[in-house]
Amino acid sequence: MRPRENYSPFFAVGLGLTLATLAILQVYILREPARIQADMTASRSAAVAAGRELYADNCANCHGEHGEGQSGPALNSRELLKTTPDEALMNITRTGVPGSSMPAWGQAFGGPFTDEHVAQLVAFVRAWEPTAPEIAAEEKTPDPVRGATLFASSCFTCHGENGQGTHVAPAINDPERLKQFDDAWYRATIANGRPAKGMPTWGRVLSPDQIKDLVALIAAWREGQTVIPDISLLNRINSALYAIRQFDRLDAAFHLSAALGQASGSQVEDIQATLDMVEDNRLFEAEALLITLFPPEEMGKELFATNCASCHGADGTGGTAPSLHNNRFIQANSDDELTAFVSAGRPGTAMDGFEGILREEDVSNLIALMRTWQE
């Protein structure tokens, strides 16, 4: 008979190795949360540091060096940071706020920032939360005129002029419909949207005050009031010019018809003649007549308000971007050089260039306005 082999030493060694491996794994498992937490803390610190630089270069002029608020609202506010999730802060930063001086910063919306940049900015702002002061909210009375102006720029595309409805979305300014729903329903619907029916979630884009202004407009319609949006004649003319240059007769006729109600004197005859040309599809003649209605610097004012004021200030005296009054760069360059600069922009900044957005004659009008600001 062969002697029985003794495997006990092998079992002992195997058991010892197994126990050692389990012990090592246990130590690893116990240390892993701390390692993960340390990595997350390091990543958060790096994001906050990067966001601090972005904020100082792009946001401090409006929101204050420490988020205390200046021309823009305070961000270093306990109530704001407590009630506003990161997603909402990121969406507002990406898209900007329509009808305000807050421009869109996200690249998808024409701004200079990637999503990573936006996340870094929000991380920096969020770092204020533990020590953020209580800031009493400024009471702002809802205004139907502001609501009508906002509606005319953001809502009428779907809901039609004066809320009369289109084939895309139902009429809002309808007596029977207005009786069915109260202000609270409209406020919640605007904020949360109706995605299944194609209505965006406006609460991610509009401020609470802007939504209140829209609800004030709806309340005025419920009472049978007619509310005229605060849109200047120059704005109407520039919008009509843009539509004509896009060969969009319907939009051109819409803006010209609106402009007729604001025009006076010989302007009425010229705008009516332009409208007749548009309806006859004589668009080049219509454009030629329309650009003679106002001097270049006047046409430039509305273009500036729409495209430049959010950064350079409503009167060009500066904001997040430099003042354009008595500006050495403007004074040192010819009109052709300034045209090339405005078209190309300055990469890496909010001045992303207007090539494809503004025509050469539009830029010429802007430059004519800026020339009046130089000594």
TORKOL-4160 file (C-alpha; in steps of 0.2 Angstrom, whole numbers, padded with zeros to 4 digits, m for minus):
375
<pt num="1" X="0000" Y="0000" Z="0000"/>
<pt num="2" X="0006" Y="0018" Z="m0004"/>
<pt num="3" X="0008" Y="0029" Z="0011"/>
<pt num="4" X="m0006" Y="0041" Z="0014"/>
<pt num="5" X="m0001" Y="0059" Z="0008"/>
<pt num="6" X="m0002" Y="0073" Z="0021"/>
<pt num="7" X="m0010" Y="0089" Z="0014"/>
<pt num="8" X="m0012" Y="0098" Z="0030"/>
<pt num="9" X="0003" Y="0109" Z="0027"/>
<pt num="10" X="m0005" Y="0115" Z="0010"/>
<pt num="11" X="m0022" Y="0118" Z="0018"/>
<pt num="12" X="m0013" Y="0128" Z="0032"/>
<pt num="13" X="m0004" Y="0139" Z="0020"/>
<pt num="14" X="m0019" Y="0141" Z="0009"/>
<pt num="15" X="m0029" Y="0146" Z="0024"/>
<pt num="16" X="m0016" Y="0158" Z="0029"/>
<pt num="17" X="m0015" Y="0166" Z="0012"/>
<pt num="18" X="m0034" Y="0168" Z="0011"/>
<pt num="19" X="m0035" Y="0176" Z="0028"/>
<pt num="20" X="m0021" Y="0188" Z="0024"/>
<pt num="21" X="m0030" Y="0192" Z="0007"/>
<pt num="22" X="m0046" Y="0195" Z="0017"/>
<pt num="23" X="m0037" Y="0206" Z="0029"/>
<pt num="24" X="m0029" Y="0216" Z="0016"/>
<pt num="25" X="m0046" Y="0218" Z="0007"/>
<pt num="26" X="m0054" Y="0224" Z="0023"/>
<pt num="27" X="m0040" Y="0237" Z="0026"/>
<pt num="28" X="m0043" Y="0243" Z="0008"/>
<pt num="29" X="m0061" Y="0243" Z="0010"/>
<pt num="30" X="m0060" Y="0253" Z="0026"/>
<pt num="31" X="m0048" Y="0266" Z="0018"/>
<pt num="32" X="m0057" Y="0267" Z="0001"/>
<pt num="33" X="m0071" Y="0279" Z="0007"/>
<pt num="34" X="m0058" Y="0291" Z="0014"/>
<pt num="35" X="m0048" Y="0290" Z="m0003"/>
<pt num="36" X="m0063" Y="0293" Z="m0013"/>
<pt num="37" X="m0068" Y="0308" Z="m0002"/>
<pt num="38" X="m0050" Y="0315" Z="m0003"/>
<pt num="39" X="m0051" Y="0313" Z="m0022"/>
<pt num="40" X="m0068" Y="0322" Z="m0023"/>
<pt num="41" X="m0062" Y="0336" Z="m0011"/>
<pt num="42" X="m0047" Y="0338" Z="m0022"/>
<pt num="43" X="m0058" Y="0339" Z="m0038"/>
<pt num="44" X="m0070" Y="0351" Z="m0030"/>
<pt num="45" X="m0056" Y="0362" Z="m0024"/>
<pt num="46" X="m0049" Y="0362" Z="m0042"/>
<pt num="47" X="m0066" Y="0367" Z="m0049"/>
<pt num="48" X="m0068" Y="0381" Z="m0036"/>
<pt num="49" X="m0051" Y="0388" Z="m0040"/>
<pt num="50" X="m0054" Y="0388" Z="m0059"/>
<pt num="51" X="m0072" Y="0395" Z="m0056"/>
<pt num="52" X="m0064" Y="0409" Z="m0046"/>
<pt num="53" X="m0054" Y="0415" Z="m0060"/>
<pt num="54" X="m0068" Y="0413" Z="m0073"/>
<pt num="55" X="m0079" Y="0423" Z="m0061"/>
<pt num="56" X="m0067" Y="0437" Z="m0058"/>
<pt num="57" X="m0064" Y="0439" Z="m0077"/>
<pt num="58" X="m0082" Y="0438" Z="m0083"/>
<pt num="59" X="m0095" Y="0440" Z="m0069"/>
<pt num="60" X="m0088" Y="0451" Z="m0055"/>
<pt num="61" X="m0092" Y="0468" Z="m0064"/>
<pt num="62" X="m0110" Y="0464" Z="m0063"/>
<pt num="63" X="m0112" Y="0453" Z="m0048"/>
<pt num="64" X="m0099" Y="0460" Z="m0037"/>
<pt num="65" X="m0082" Y="0454" Z="m0033"/>
<pt num="66" X="m0089" Y="0444" Z="m0018"/>
<pt num="67" X="m0106" Y="0441" Z="m0026"/>
<pt num="68" X="m0114" Y="0455" Z="m0017"/>
<pt num="69" X="m0122" Y="0461" Z="m0032"/>
<pt num="70" X="m0120" Y="0477" Z="m0042"/>
<pt num="71" X="m0129" Y="0480" Z="m0059"/>
<pt num="72" X="m0133" Y="0461" Z="m0058"/>
<pt num="73" X="m0142" Y="0453" Z="m0043"/>
<pt num="74" X="m0132" Y="0446" Z="m0028"/>
<pt num="75" X="m0127" Y="0428" Z="m0030"/>
<pt num="76" X="m0119" Y="0427" Z="m0012"/>
<pt num="77" X="m0136" Y="0425" Z="m0004"/>
<pt num="78" X="m0141" Y="0412" Z="0008"/>
<pt num="79" X="m0159" Y="0412" Z="0001"/>
<pt num="80" X="m0154" Y="0411" Z="m0017"/>
<pt num="81" X="m0141" Y="0397" Z="m0014"/>
<pt num="82" X="m0153" Y="0387" Z="m0002"/>
<pt num="83" X="m0167" Y="0387" Z="m0015"/>
<pt num="84" X="m0158" Y="0386" Z="m0032"/>
<pt num="85" X="m0151" Y="0369" Z="m0036"/>
<pt num="86" X="m0134" Y="0368" Z="m0046"/>
<pt num="87" X="m0144" Y="0362" Z="m0062"/>
<pt num="88" X="m0154" Y="0379" Z="m0062"/>
<pt num="89" X="m0138" Y="0389" Z="m0059"/>
<pt num="90" X="m0130" Y="0380" Z="m0074"/>
<pt num="91" X="m0145" Y="0382" Z="m0085"/>
<pt num="92" X="m0146" Y="0401" Z="m0082"/>
<pt num="93" X="m0128" Y="0403" Z="m0085"/>
<pt num="94" X="m0128" Y="0393" Z="m0101"/>
<pt num="95" X="m0144" Y="0402" Z="m0108"/>
<pt num="96" X="m0143" Y="0419" Z="m0100"/>
<pt num="97" X="m0159" Y="0428" Z="m0095"/>
<pt num="98" X="m0170" Y="0435" Z="m0109"/>
<pt num="99" X="m0175" Y="0453" Z="m0107"/>
<pt num="100" X="m0161" Y="0456" Z="m0095"/>
<pt num="101" X="m0142" Y="0461" Z="m0096"/>
<pt num="102" X="m0137" Y="0443" Z="m0092"/>
<pt num="103" X="m0130" Y="0436" Z="m0108"/>
<pt num="104" X="m0129" Y="0418" Z="m0113"/>
<pt num="105" X="m0112" Y="0411" Z="m0108"/>
<pt num="106" X="m0114" Y="0393" Z="m0114"/>
<pt num="107" X="m0106" Y="0388" Z="m0131"/>
<pt num="108" X="m0122" Y="0380" Z="m0137"/>
<pt num="109" X="m0131" Y="0397" Z="m0135"/>
<pt num="110" X="m0117" Y="0408" Z="m0143"/>
<pt num="111" X="m0106" Y="0411" Z="m0128"/>
<pt num="112" X="m0088" Y="0407" Z="m0124"/>
<pt num="113" X="m0090" Y="0394" Z="m0110"/>
<pt num="114" X="m0089" Y="0375" Z="m0111"/>
<pt num="115" X="m0100" Y="0365" Z="m0100"/>
<pt num="116" X="m0085" Y="0362" Z="m0089"/>
<pt num="117" X="m0082" Y="0380" Z="m0087"/>
<pt num="118" X="m0100" Y="0383" Z="m0082"/>
<pt num="119" X="m0099" Y="0369" Z="m0069"/>
<pt num="120" X="m0083" Y="0377" Z="m0062"/>
<pt num="121" X="m0092" Y="0394" Z="m0061"/>
<pt num="122" X="m0106" Y="0385" Z="m0051"/>
<pt num="123" X="m0094" Y="0376" Z="m0040"/>
<pt num="124" X="m0086" Y="0393" Z="m0035"/>
<pt num="125" X="m0103" Y="0401" Z="m0032"/>
<pt num="126" X="m0109" Y="0386" Z="m0022"/>
<pt num="127" X="m0094" Y="0387" Z="m0011"/>
<pt num="128" X="m0101" Y="0403" Z="m0004"/>
<pt num="129" X="m0116" Y="0394" Z="0003"/>
<pt num="130" X="m0110" Y="0390" Z="0021"/>
<pt num="131" X="m0106" Y="0408" Z="0025"/>
<pt num="132" X="m0118" Y="0417" Z="0013"/>
<pt num="133" X="m0127" Y="0432" Z="0021"/>
<pt num="134" X="m0146" Y="0434" Z="0022"/>
<pt num="135" X="m0151" Y="0447" Z="0009"/>
<pt num="136" X="m0168" Y="0454" Z="0009"/>
<pt num="137" X="m0176" Y="0451" Z="m0008"/>
<pt num="138" X="m0181" Y="0467" Z="m0017"/>
<pt num="139" X="m0199" Y="0469" Z="m0019"/>
<pt num="140" X="m0204" Y="0471" Z="m0037"/>
<pt num="141" X="m0221" Y="0474" Z="m0042"/>
<pt num="142" X="m0227" Y="0463" Z="m0057"/>
<pt num="143" X="m0229" Y="0474" Z="m0073"/>
<pt num="144" X="m0240" Y="0469" Z="m0087"/>
<pt num="145" X="m0230" Y="0480" Z="m0099"/>
<pt num="146" X="m0214" Y="0471" Z="m0095"/>
<pt num="147" X="m0224" Y="0455" Z="m0097"/>
<pt num="148" X="m0230" Y="0461" Z="m0114"/>
<pt num="149" X="m0212" Y="0465" Z="m0120"/>
<pt num="150" X="m0206" Y="0448" Z="m0114"/>
<pt num="151" X="m0220" Y="0439" Z="m0122"/>
<pt num="152" X="m0217" Y="0449" Z="m0139"/>
<pt num="153" X="m0199" Y="0443" Z="m0139"/>
<pt num="154" X="m0200" Y="0425" Z="m0132"/>
<pt num="155" X="m0218" Y="0419" Z="m0132"/>
<pt num="156" X="m0227" Y="0426" Z="m0148"/>
<pt num="157" X="m0218" Y="0414" Z="m0159"/>
<pt num="158" X="m0229" Y="0400" Z="m0153"/>
<pt num="159" X="m0244" Y="0409" Z="m0145"/>
<pt num="160" X="m0246" Y="0422" Z="m0158"/>
<pt num="161" X="m0246" Y="0441" Z="m0158"/>
<pt num="162" X="m0255" Y="0448" Z="m0142"/>
<pt num="163" X="m0258" Y="0429" Z="m0137"/>
<pt num="164" X="m0270" Y="0426" Z="m0151"/>
<pt num="165" X="m0263" Y="0409" Z="m0155"/>
<pt num="166" X="m0256" Y="0400" Z="m0170"/>
<pt num="167" X="m0256" Y="0383" Z="m0177"/>
<pt num="168" X="m0242" Y="0378" Z="m0166"/>
<pt num="169" X="m0249" Y="0383" Z="m0149"/>
<pt num="170" X="m0267" Y="0388" Z="m0142"/>
<pt num="171" X="m0272" Y="0406" Z="m0139"/>
<pt num="172" X="m0269" Y="0413" Z="m0122"/>
<pt num="173" X="m0278" Y="0429" Z="m0124"/>
<pt num="174" X="m0295" Y="0420" Z="m0125"/>
<pt num="175" X="m0309" Y="0425" Z="m0113"/>
<pt num="176" X="m0316" Y="0408" Z="m0111"/>
<pt num="177" X="m0299" Y="0400" Z="m0108"/>
<pt num="178" X="m0294" Y="0414" Z="m0096"/>
<pt num="179" X="m0309" Y="0410" Z="m0085"/>
<pt num="180" X="m0304" Y="0392" Z="m0084"/>
<pt num="181" X="m0287" Y="0395" Z="m0076"/>
<pt num="182" X="m0281" Y="0406" Z="m0062"/>
<pt num="183" X="m0264" Y="0416" Z="m0060"/>
<pt num="184" X="m0257" Y="0402" Z="m0050"/>
<pt num="185" X="m0260" Y="0389" Z="m0063"/>
<pt num="186" X="m0252" Y="0400" Z="m0077"/>
<pt num="187" X="m0237" Y="0404" Z="m0065"/>
<pt num="188" X="m0234" Y="0385" Z="m0062"/>
<pt num="189" X="m0237" Y="0381" Z="m0081"/>
<pt num="190" X="m0224" Y="0394" Z="m0087"/>
<pt num="191" X="m0211" Y="0388" Z="m0074"/>
<pt num="192" X="m0213" Y="0370" Z="m0077"/>
<pt num="193" X="m0219" Y="0369" Z="m0095"/>
<pt num="194" X="m0229" Y="0356" Z="m0104"/>
<pt num="195" X="m0215" Y="0346" Z="m0112"/>
<pt num="196" X="m0227" Y="0333" Z="m0119"/>
<pt num="197" X="m0236" Y="0347" Z="m0129"/>
<pt num="198" X="m0220" Y="0356" Z="m0134"/>
<pt num="199" X="m0220" Y="0370" Z="m0121"/>
<pt num="200" X="m0202" Y="0372" Z="m0114"/>
<pt num="201" X="m0199" Y="0373" Z="m0095"/>
<pt num="202" X="m0197" Y="0392" Z="m0094"/>
<pt num="203" X="m0193" Y="0392" Z="m0076"/>
<pt num="204" X="m0175" Y="0386" Z="m0081"/>
<pt num="205" X="m0173" Y="0402" Z="m0091"/>
<pt num="206" X="m0184" Y="0416" Z="m0084"/>
<pt num="207" X="m0182" Y="0423" Z="m0067"/>
<pt num="208" X="m0197" Y="0422" Z="m0055"/>
<pt num="209" X="m0200" Y="0441" Z="m0057"/>
<pt num="210" X="m0201" Y="0439" Z="m0076"/>
<pt num="211" X="m0213" Y="0425" Z="m0074"/>
<pt num="212" X="m0223" Y="0436" Z="m0062"/>
<pt num="213" X="m0223" Y="0450" Z="m0076"/>
<pt num="214" X="m0230" Y="0437" Z="m0089"/>
<pt num="215" X="m0244" Y="0432" Z="m0076"/>
<pt num="216" X="m0248" Y="0450" Z="m0074"/>
<pt num="217" X="m0250" Y="0452" Z="m0093"/>
<pt num="218" X="m0262" Y="0437" Z="m0093"/>
<pt num="219" X="m0272" Y="0445" Z="m0078"/>
<pt num="220" X="m0273" Y="0461" Z="m0088"/>
<pt num="221" X="m0280" Y="0451" Z="m0103"/>
<pt num="222" X="m0292" Y="0442" Z="m0092"/>
<pt num="223" X="m0299" Y="0460" Z="m0087"/>
<pt num="224" X="m0301" Y="0464" Z="m0106"/>
<pt num="225" X="m0286" Y="0476" Z="m0106"/>
<pt num="226" X="m0275" Y="0479" Z="m0121"/>
<pt num="227" X="m0256" Y="0480" Z="m0116"/>
<pt num="228" X="m0244" Y="0487" Z="m0128"/>
<pt num="229" X="m0226" Y="0480" Z="m0127"/>
<pt num="230" X="m0212" Y="0492" Z="m0124"/>
<pt num="231" X="m0203" Y="0489" Z="m0140"/>
<pt num="232" X="m0196" Y="0504" Z="m0149"/>
<pt num="233" X="m0199" Y="0510" Z="m0167"/>
<pt num="234" X="m0180" Y="0507" Z="m0171"/>
<pt num="235" X="m0182" Y="0489" Z="m0164"/>
<pt num="236" X="m0196" Y="0486" Z="m0176"/>
<pt num="237" X="m0187" Y="0494" Z="m0191"/>
<pt num="238" X="m0171" Y="0483" Z="m0187"/>
<pt num="239" X="m0182" Y="0468" Z="m0186"/>
<pt num="240" X="m0191" Y="0471" Z="m0202"/>
<pt num="241" X="m0174" Y="0474" Z="m0211"/>
<pt num="242" X="m0168" Y="0458" Z="m0204"/>
<pt num="243" X="m0183" Y="0449" Z="m0210"/>
<pt num="244" X="m0182" Y="0457" Z="m0227"/>
<pt num="245" X="m0164" Y="0452" Z="m0229"/>
<pt num="246" X="m0169" Y="0434" Z="m0225"/>
<pt num="247" X="m0182" Y="0435" Z="m0238"/>
<pt num="248" X="m0195" Y="0432" Z="m0225"/>
<pt num="249" X="m0210" Y="0442" Z="m0231"/>
<pt num="250" X="m0222" Y="0437" Z="m0217"/>
<pt num="251" X="m0211" Y="0443" Z="m0203"/>
<pt num="252" X="m0206" Y="0459" Z="m0212"/>
<pt num="253" X="m0224" Y="0463" Z="m0214"/>
<pt num="254" X="m0228" Y="0459" Z="m0196"/>
<pt num="255" X="m0214" Y="0471" Z="m0190"/>
<pt num="256" X="m0218" Y="0484" Z="m0202"/>
<pt num="257" X="m0237" Y="0484" Z="m0197"/>
<pt num="258" X="m0232" Y="0485" Z="m0179"/>
<pt num="259" X="m0220" Y="0500" Z="m0183"/>
<pt num="260" X="m0235" Y="0509" Z="m0192"/>
<pt num="261" X="m0243" Y="0511" Z="m0175"/>
<pt num="262" X="m0228" Y="0520" Z="m0168"/>
<pt num="263" X="m0223" Y="0530" Z="m0182"/>
<pt num="264" X="m0227" Y="0549" Z="m0185"/>
<pt num="265" X="m0226" Y="0562" Z="m0199"/>
<pt num="266" X="m0218" Y="0556" Z="m0215"/>
<pt num="267" X="m0212" Y="0540" Z="m0206"/>
<pt num="268" X="m0229" Y="0534" Z="m0208"/>
<pt num="269" X="m0229" Y="0536" Z="m0227"/>
<pt num="270" X="m0212" Y="0528" Z="m0229"/>
<pt num="271" X="m0216" Y="0513" Z="m0218"/>
<pt num="272" X="m0233" Y="0510" Z="m0227"/>
<pt num="273" X="m0223" Y="0512" Z="m0244"/>
<pt num="274" X="m0211" Y="0499" Z="m0238"/>
<pt num="275" X="m0225" Y="0487" Z="m0232"/>
<pt num="276" X="m0233" Y="0489" Z="m0249"/>
<pt num="277" X="m0216" Y="0484" Z="m0257"/>
<pt num="278" X="m0214" Y="0469" Z="m0246"/>
<pt num="279" X="m0232" Y="0463" Z="m0250"/>
<pt num="280" X="m0228" Y="0465" Z="m0269"/>
<pt num="281" X="m0212" Y="0455" Z="m0266"/>
<pt num="282" X="m0201" Y="0470" Z="m0271"/>
<pt num="283" X="m0189" Y="0466" Z="m0256"/>
<pt num="284" X="m0173" Y="0475" Z="m0263"/>
<pt num="285" X="m0183" Y="0491" Z="m0265"/>
<pt num="286" X="m0191" Y="0489" Z="m0248"/>
<pt num="287" X="m0173" Y="0487" Z="m0240"/>
<pt num="288" X="m0167" Y="0502" Z="m0249"/>
<pt num="289" X="m0181" Y="0513" Z="m0243"/>
<pt num="290" X="m0181" Y="0507" Z="m0225"/>
<pt num="291" X="m0162" Y="0510" Z="m0222"/>
<pt num="292" X="m0165" Y="0529" Z="m0226"/>
<pt num="293" X="m0178" Y="0532" Z="m0212"/>
<pt num="294" X="m0165" Y="0535" Z="m0199"/>
<pt num="295" X="m0147" Y="0541" Z="m0198"/>
<pt num="296" X="m0134" Y="0527" Z="m0196"/>
<pt num="297" X="m0130" Y="0531" Z="m0178"/>
<pt num="298" X="m0149" Y="0530" Z="m0173"/>
<pt num="299" X="m0150" Y="0513" Z="m0182"/>
<pt num="300" X="m0135" Y="0508" Z="m0172"/>
<pt num="301" X="m0143" Y="0512" Z="m0155"/>
<pt num="302" X="m0156" Y="0498" Z="m0157"/>
<pt num="303" X="m0142" Y="0486" Z="m0163"/>
<pt num="304" X="m0131" Y="0490" Z="m0149"/>
<pt num="305" X="m0146" Y="0488" Z="m0136"/>
<pt num="306" X="m0149" Y="0470" Z="m0143"/>
<pt num="307" X="m0131" Y="0464" Z="m0146"/>
<pt num="308" X="m0119" Y="0474" Z="m0135"/>
<pt num="309" X="m0127" Y="0482" Z="m0120"/>
<pt num="310" X="m0128" Y="0466" Z="m0110"/>
<pt num="311" X="m0109" Y="0467" Z="m0108"/>
<pt num="312" X="m0104" Y="0485" Z="m0112"/>
<pt num="313" X="m0118" Y="0493" Z="m0103"/>
<pt num="314" X="m0135" Y="0501" Z="m0109"/>
<pt num="315" X="m0126" Y="0518" Z="m0113"/>
<pt num="316" X="m0109" Y="0510" Z="m0118"/>
<pt num="317" X="m0101" Y="0516" Z="m0102"/>
<pt num="318" X="m0095" Y="0498" Z="m0098"/>
<pt num="319" X="m0101" Y="0483" Z="m0088"/>
<pt num="320" X="m0093" Y="0466" Z="m0089"/>
<pt num="321" X="m0084" Y="0473" Z="m0104"/>
<pt num="322" X="m0075" Y="0490" Z="m0106"/>
<pt num="323" X="m0082" Y="0507" Z="m0108"/>
<pt num="324" X="m0084" Y="0512" Z="m0127"/>
<pt num="325" X="m0084" Y="0530" Z="m0123"/>
<pt num="326" X="m0067" Y="0539" Z="m0127"/>
<pt num="327" X="m0060" Y="0522" Z="m0130"/>
<pt num="328" X="m0042" Y="0521" Z="m0136"/>
<pt num="329" X="m0045" Y="0506" Z="m0146"/>
<pt num="330" X="m0059" Y="0513" Z="m0156"/>
<pt num="331" X="m0050" Y="0529" Z="m0159"/>
<pt num="332" X="m0034" Y="0520" Z="m0165"/>
<pt num="333" X="m0043" Y="0509" Z="m0178"/>
<pt num="334" X="m0051" Y="0514" Z="m0195"/>
<pt num="335" X="m0069" Y="0509" Z="m0198"/>
<pt num="336" X="m0063" Y="0494" Z="m0209"/>
<pt num="337" X="m0052" Y="0488" Z="m0195"/>
<pt num="338" X="m0066" Y="0489" Z="m0182"/>
<pt num="339" X="m0078" Y="0480" Z="m0194"/>
<pt num="340" X="m0066" Y="0466" Z="m0195"/>
<pt num="341" X="m0064" Y="0466" Z="m0176"/>
<pt num="342" X="m0083" Y="0466" Z="m0173"/>
<pt num="343" X="m0085" Y="0452" Z="m0185"/>
<pt num="344" X="m0071" Y="0441" Z="m0179"/>
<pt num="345" X="m0073" Y="0444" Z="m0160"/>
<pt num="346" X="m0060" Y="0441" Z="m0147"/>
<pt num="347" X="m0058" Y="0422" Z="m0145"/>
<pt num="348" X="m0059" Y="0416" Z="m0127"/>
<pt num="349" X="m0070" Y="0430" Z="m0121"/>
<pt num="350" X="m0089" Y="0434" Z="m0122"/>
<pt num="351" X="m0085" Y="0445" Z="m0137"/>
<pt num="352" X="m0087" Y="0430" Z="m0148"/>
<pt num="353" X="m0089" Y="0439" Z="m0165"/>
<pt num="354" X="m0104" Y="0443" Z="m0175"/>
<pt num="355" X="m0100" Y="0436" Z="m0192"/>
<pt num="356" X="m0116" Y="0428" Z="m0199"/>
<pt num="357" X="m0126" Y="0437" Z="m0186"/>
<pt num="358" X="m0124" Y="0456" Z="m0191"/>
<pt num="359" X="m0123" Y="0461" Z="m0209"/>
<pt num="360" X="m0109" Y="0473" Z="m0214"/>
<pt num="361" X="m0121" Y="0488" Z="m0214"/>
<pt num="362" X="m0127" Y="0484" Z="m0197"/>
<pt num="363" X="m0109" Y="0484" Z="m0190"/>
<pt num="364" X="m0106" Y="0501" Z="m0199"/>
<pt num="365" X="m0121" Y="0508" Z="m0190"/>
<pt num="366" X="m0114" Y="0501" Z="m0174"/>
<pt num="367" X="m0097" Y="0509" Z="m0178"/>
<pt num="368" X="m0106" Y="0526" Z="m0182"/>
<pt num="369" X="m0114" Y="0526" Z="m0165"/>
<pt num="370" X="m0098" Y="0522" Z="m0156"/>
<pt num="371" X="m0089" Y="0536" Z="m0166"/>
<pt num="372" X="m0102" Y="0548" Z="m0158"/>
<pt num="373" X="m0095" Y="0543" Z="m0141"/>
<pt num="374" X="m0077" Y="0548" Z="m0144"/>
<pt num="375" X="m0070" Y="0565" Z="m0141"/>
